Amino acid sequence: MKNLFIKLILSLLIFSCTSTDEIVNSKWTFIACEGNYGSSNGSIYMINQFGQLDSITGIGDVVQSVKVKDDKLFVIVNNSHKIIVYNISSDGIALPGIHVSTNDSSPREMVVVKDKLYFTNWNTMDIKYLDLINYKVNQLVKTDGLPEDIINKDNKLYFTINMNEDYSSSDKVLTYDLNKNEIEKTYNVGKGPLNLAFKNNDLFVSNTYYDENYNSYHGTSKILDNESVIIKDYGKDAPCGGSIHNIENTMYRSAYGGIVEIDENLEFILNNRLGDFTQSEVYSIDFNNEKLYFGLTDYNNKNEVKVLDVNSKIIESFNVGVIPGDFAFWNN
């Protein structure tokens, strides 16, 4: 009986160890950490489903944005003028990846549509695309000014023109019809359009611009389904960030150290705020799988990611690379 008991205990231990070993990571959160401008200390930090942190450092000058499509991670490195493509697996990303030059274009933001990655560029003032079959870069269309954010809906690209060629504030959002291969429409949405997000068929735009003394102004605009435009300017030194978010079909604007719900007239609903941080340190925000991700920085020693639940409670905190500026998510 004693020997039988010992064998039973050993079999349970073996089963327990085997089961634990068989748990394979199935999620990655990728964080684009810009690094210091003029340096090459941009990095990608990665968090797996168990809360374990890994990183790839020294990948270039200003890691601008990241995007996941299927099992690939696309990384735009702005001041190194390149796009890096990594394969993703449960173990992480495969190095060294494919490095594609954009020929000094100063790439910014991107969107993947079918077998092409479209991205905005400041130096060349255009929209280019990376062909994901042969990894060649081509120009799609020239823009009258510096394009910033870009998104896709119904095979149409929507992109903001944040500044004119002379760096004065622009006020335009453009649409490009990929079926017709032409600019379809131009909307005037108020100064400094930055980020874009749809709610049903209404397109919301965050606005940020500066006067000649570098005073900041913020606002929100909305292009309605009937193509009319609503513009709300919050004024000088409003406590806002640069982003707009659709979270479970409720619109939020980055402001007041978190994100604040906005109503149909683009006014803040202050009693519905998620996140409570120092506004000047809130650099980036994203939402995935009922979690909010805040990238916080003082541009020096403080570089953190805070993960919040839907009740605004901090559930995880990570020290990451310099200036965490964008997020992307992978699920196996």
C-alpha positions in Angstrom: 0.0 0.0 0.0 2.8 2.4 0.9 4.6 1.7 -2.5 1.3 2.3 -4.3 0.8 5.6 -2.5 4.3 6.8 -3.5 3.8 5.8 -7.1 0.5 7.7 -7.1 2.2 10.9 -5.8 5.0 10.6 -8.3 2.5 10.2 -11.2 0.7 13.3 -10.1 3.9 15.3 -10.0 4.9 14.1 -13.4 1.5 14.9 -14.8 1.6 18.4 -13.2 5.0 19.2 -14.6 4.1 17.9 -18.1 0.9 20.0 -18.1 2.7 23.2 -17.1 5.4 22.6 -19.8 2.7 22.2 -22.4 1.3 25.7 -21.8 2.5 27.7 -24.8 2.5 31.5 -25.1 -0.2 32.6 -27.5 -0.2 36.4 -27.1 2.3 39.2 -27.6 1.9 42.9 -27.0 4.5 44.9 -29.0 5.6 48.4 -27.9 7.4 50.7 -30.2 9.8 52.7 -28.1 11.0 55.6 -30.2 14.3 56.3 -28.6 16.1 59.7 -28.6 16.0 61.6 -31.9 19.3 61.5 -33.7 20.4 58.3 -31.9 19.9 54.7 -32.8 18.4 53.6 -29.5 14.9 52.9 -30.8 13.6 49.5 -29.6 10.7 47.1 -29.6 9.6 45.8 -26.2 7.4 42.7 -26.0 5.1 41.3 -23.3 3.8 37.8 -23.5 0.6 36.4 -22.0 2.4 35.5 -18.7 3.5 39.1 -18.2 7.1 38.4 -19.2 9.1 41.2 -20.8 11.6 40.9 -23.7 13.1 43.4 -26.1 15.0 44.1 -29.2 17.2 47.2 -28.8 19.2 49.4 -31.1 17.1 48.9 -34.2 17.2 52.5 -35.4 16.5 56.2 -35.0 12.9 56.9 -33.9 10.8 53.8 -33.9 7.6 55.5 -35.1 4.9 52.8 -35.4 4.2 49.1 -35.3 1.5 47.0 -36.9 0.6 43.3 -36.8 -0.9 41.4 -39.7 -1.3 37.7 -39.4 2.1 36.4 -38.2 4.1 39.4 -39.2 5.2 42.5 -37.3 5.8 45.6 -39.4 8.0 48.3 -37.8 8.4 51.9 -39.2 11.7 53.5 -38.2 11.2 57.2 -39.1 14.6 58.8 -39.0 16.4 55.7 -40.2 13.9 55.7 -43.2 13.1 52.0 -43.2 10.5 49.4 -42.6 11.4 46.2 -40.8 9.3 43.0 -41.2 9.6 40.3 -38.6 8.0 36.9 -38.4 6.1 36.3 -35.2 5.7 33.0 -33.3 4.9 31.9 -29.8 8.5 32.3 -28.9 8.8 35.9 -30.1 10.0 37.4 -33.3 12.6 36.0 -35.7 15.8 38.0 -36.2 17.2 39.8 -38.1 14.0 40.4 -40.0 13.7 42.0 -43.5 14.9 45.6 -43.6 13.4 47.7 -46.5 14.7 51.2 -47.2 12.2 54.0 -47.9 14.8 56.2 -49.5 14.9 59.1 -47.0 11.1 59.5 -47.1 10.6 60.0 -43.3 7.8 57.3 -43.0 5.2 57.8 -40.3 2.1 55.7 -39.9 0.8 52.6 -41.8 -2.2 50.4 -42.6 -2.2 47.0 -44.3 -4.8 46.3 -47.0 -4.7 42.9 -48.6 -1.1 42.4 -49.9 0.1 46.0 -49.6 1.3 48.1 -46.6 0.4 51.8 -47.2 2.4 54.4 -45.3 2.6 58.2 -44.9 5.8 60.1 -45.5 6.9 63.6 -44.5 10.0 64.2 -46.5 8.6 63.1 -49.8 5.1 64.3 -49.0 3.3 61.3 -50.3 1.6 57.9 -49.6 3.8 55.0 -50.6 3.1 51.3 -50.4 5.2 48.2 -49.6 4.3 45.3 -51.8 4.2 42.4 -49.5 4.8 39.9 -52.3 8.1 41.3 -53.5 8.9 43.8 -50.7 9.4 46.7 -53.2 8.4 50.2 -52.2 6.2 52.2 -54.7 4.6 55.6 -54.6 0.8 55.7 -54.5 0.0 59.4 -54.6 1.7 62.8 -53.8 0.1 64.9 -51.1 -0.1 68.7 -50.7 1.5 68.7 -47.3 2.7 66.3 -44.6 0.5 63.3 -44.2 0.2 61.7 -40.7 -2.3 59.0 -39.8 -3.8 56.6 -42.3 -6.7 54.0 -42.0 -8.8 51.9 -44.3 -12.5 51.4 -44.6 -14.3 49.7 -47.5 -11.2 49.7 -49.7 -10.7 53.5 -49.2 -7.7 55.0 -47.5 -8.4 58.0 -45.2 -5.4 60.1 -44.2 -4.7 63.3 -42.3 -2.6 66.2 -43.6 -1.3 67.6 -40.3 0.9 70.4 -41.7 1.6 72.2 -45.0 5.0 72.0 -46.7 6.1 75.1 -44.8 5.1 73.4 -41.5 2.1 75.7 -40.9 -1.0 73.9 -39.8 -3.1 72.2 -42.4 -6.8 71.4 -42.0 -7.4 68.5 -44.4 -8.4 64.9 -44.4 -8.3 63.1 -47.8 -9.8 59.9 -49.1 -8.2 57.7 -51.7 -10.3 55.1 -53.6 -8.2 52.0 -54.1 -10.7 50.7 -56.6 -10.5 53.8 -58.8 -6.8 54.6 -57.9 -7.5 58.3 -57.3 -8.0 60.9 -54.6 -11.8 60.9 -54.1 -12.5 63.7 -51.6 -11.0 66.4 -49.4 -12.5 67.5 -46.2 -11.7 70.6 -44.2 -11.7 69.6 -40.5 -10.0 72.4 -38.6 -6.4 73.0 -37.9 -3.9 70.2 -37.2 -5.7 66.9 -37.9 -3.8 64.0 -36.4 -5.4 60.6 -35.6 -8.5 59.0 -37.1 -11.1 56.5 -35.8 -14.4 55.4 -37.2 -17.7 55.0 -35.3 -20.0 53.3 -37.7 -19.8 55.5 -40.8 -18.7 58.7 -38.9 -15.0 59.5 -39.0 -13.6 61.2 -35.9 -10.4 63.3 -36.0 -8.2 64.5 -33.2 -6.7 68.0 -33.8 -3.5 69.4 -32.4 -1.8 72.6 -33.7 0.5 75.3 -32.5 0.7 79.1 -32.9 3.8 81.1 -33.8 4.9 81.1 -30.1 4.5 77.3 -29.9 1.4 77.4 -27.7 -0.6 74.3 -28.2 -4.3 74.1 -29.2 -6.5 71.0 -29.3 -9.8 70.0 -30.7 -11.9 67.2 -32.2 -13.7 67.1 -35.5 -16.1 64.6 -37.1 -17.0 63.9 -40.7 -20.5 62.6 -40.7 -21.9 59.9 -43.0 -23.7 62.7 -44.9 -20.2 64.3 -45.5 -20.9 67.4 -43.4 -18.2 68.3 -40.8 -18.5 69.2 -37.1 -15.5 71.0 -35.6 -14.9 71.6 -31.9 -11.9 73.6 -30.8 -11.0 73.2 -27.1 -8.7 76.2 -27.2 -5.2 77.1 -26.1 -3.3 74.8 -23.7 -6.3 72.4 -23.4 -5.3 69.3 -21.3 -5.4 67.0 -24.3 -3.2 64.5 -26.0 -3.2 63.7 -29.7 -5.3 60.6 -30.1 -8.9 59.5 -30.6 -10.3 56.1 -29.7 -13.4 53.9 -30.4 -13.7 51.6 -27.5 -16.7 49.3 -27.8 -18.5 51.8 -30.0 -18.0 54.7 -27.5 -15.7 57.5 -28.6 -12.9 58.8 -26.3 -10.4 61.6 -26.7 -7.1 61.5 -24.9 -7.3 64.3 -22.3 -7.0 65.0 -18.5 -4.4 62.3 -17.9 -6.4 59.5 -19.5 -9.1 59.2 -22.1 -12.4 61.0 -21.8 -15.7 60.1 -23.5 -17.0 62.7 -26.0 -20.6 63.1 -26.9 -22.2 63.7 -30.3 -21.3 67.4 -30.2 -17.7 66.5 -29.4 -17.9 67.8 -25.8 -16.1 66.0 -23.0 -18.2 63.8 -20.6 -15.8 64.3 -17.7 -17.5 61.8 -15.4 -16.5 59.1 -17.8 -12.7 59.1 -17.8 -10.4 56.1 -17.9 -6.8 56.6 -16.6 -5.5 59.1 -14.1 -1.9 60.1 -15.0 0.0 63.3 -15.4 -1.2 64.6 -18.7 2.2 65.8 -19.9 3.6 62.2 -19.4 0.8 60.4 -21.4 2.4 59.8 -24.7 0.5 56.9 -26.2 -2.8 55.0 -25.6 -4.3 51.8 -27.0 -7.0 49.3 -26.3 -7.1 45.6 -26.8 -9.0 42.6 -25.3 -10.7 44.8 -22.6 -7.4 46.3 -21.5 -6.1 49.8 -21.8 -2.4 50.4 -22.5 -0.8 53.8 -21.5 2.7 54.7 -22.6 4.1 57.2 -20.1 7.4 59.1 -20.4 9.2 62.2 -19.1 11.5 61.9 -22.1 14.3 61.0 -19.7 14.3 58.3 -17.0 10.6 57.5 -16.8 9.5 55.2 -19.6 6.6 53.0 -18.5 3.6 51.1 -19.8 0.6 50.9 -17.5 -2.1 48.3 -18.3 -5.6 49.1 -17.0 -8.8 47.1 -16.9 -12.1 48.5 -18.0 -12.7 49.9 -14.5 -9.6 52.0 -14.8 -7.7 49.9 -12.3 -3.9 49.4 -13.0 -3.3 45.6 -13.3 0.2 45.6 -14.8 3.2 47.9 -15.0 6.3 47.6 -17.0 9.5 49.6 -17.4 10.3 49.8 -21.2 12.5 51.6 -23.7 12.8 55.4 -24.2 9.4 57.0 -25.2 6.8 54.2 -25.7 4.8 55.5 -28.6 2.8 52.8 -30.3 1.3 49.4 -29.6 0.4 46.3 -31.7 -1.1 43.0 -30.6 -0.7 39.4 -31.8 -2.9 36.4 -30.9 -2.0 32.9 -32.0 
